[in-house]
Amino acid sequence: MNIEYHRLAYRHVDVFSKNPFSGNGLTVFPDSNGVSVQMMQLITQEMRQFESIFLKVQPSSSLIQASIFTMEEELDFAGHPVLGAACVLHEHMAENRQEAEWQFHLTSGIIPVTTRRQENWYTATMEQGRPIFGAVASQEIQSPVLEALNLSHEFLYENVPMQMVSTGLPYLLVVLKHGLEQARIIHSDFAGLLAQIGAKFVYVFDLPTMEGRTWDNAGRVEDIATGSAAGPIGAYLVRYGKAQAGQDIILHQGSFVGRPSQITVHVTGTSDAITSVQVSGDVAMVASGVIDPPVR
């Protein structure tokens, strides 16, 4: 039996680092026209990155259709795939320009991105819009969440809430004064626990060191650097007076998995009226190749 294959080029990049082999790895497929959703999921599982992004660029439109997948599912929104993909497009489609602008069409909406070519890397900035400040966790929710994270109330930073915040993907933000190294998911249905407060994932953040951690909800894989959580925590810090609007907020992530990463957040507005959140990071080009999935 003859099998027809669909040759698909990809670019491997590291996001939130200017140097290869650090930051958060990503596989970008610049032209995924004709690839089904089911095949995108299978390809993502084959590439074994935390996330992969599939692009459909139409010459007649300024919008770039984008689909983002984890190993388990398609996401409505994610930060580091959009930043990395924009830099790949800059490399392929705007190589003679110092700066370029892009608009990504995701399930969650339209995401504007600006990219800038540096000496040996790129920098990308995405507009995440107005944050949504959702439910504050009651004591009845806080206790099981902390237990599920291998933490206790003594680790919590005083006078700031445990709260769901979203700039596209809803995170439950758990802010600590110490003990970040102890955090891990030890609950058999953590996704169900988060759903009680309207969150998709958790982001545990150590305020004194400005470092965060997050995982898949099974607790098997720790994310290296999370742009979709950086916007919410940046907005949260401004809302509760722990950072200033109009100034760059530098976040750290990835040290616990040996991939130190740096994310920059810029919040516009006031603590009571945040009008926009921008997330920026460096992107290093690492490798390129072709995958030959069968046509289904």
Buried (B, 14 or more C-beta within 10 A) or exposed (E): EEEEEBEBBBBBBBBBBBEBEBBBBBBBBBBBEEBEEEBBBBBBBEBEBBBBBBBBBEEEEEEBBBBBBBBEEBBBBBBBBBBBBBBBBBBBEBEEEEEBEBBBBBEBEEBBBBBBBBEEBBBBBBBBBBBBBBBEBEEEBBEBBBEBBBBEEEBBBEEBBBBBBBBBBBBBBBBBBBBBEEBBBEBEEBBEBBEBBEBBBBBBBBBEEBBBBBBBBEBEBBBBBBBBBBBBBBBBBBBBEBBEBEEEBEBBBBBBBEBBBBBBBBBBBEBEEBEBBBBBBBBBBBEEEEBEBEEE
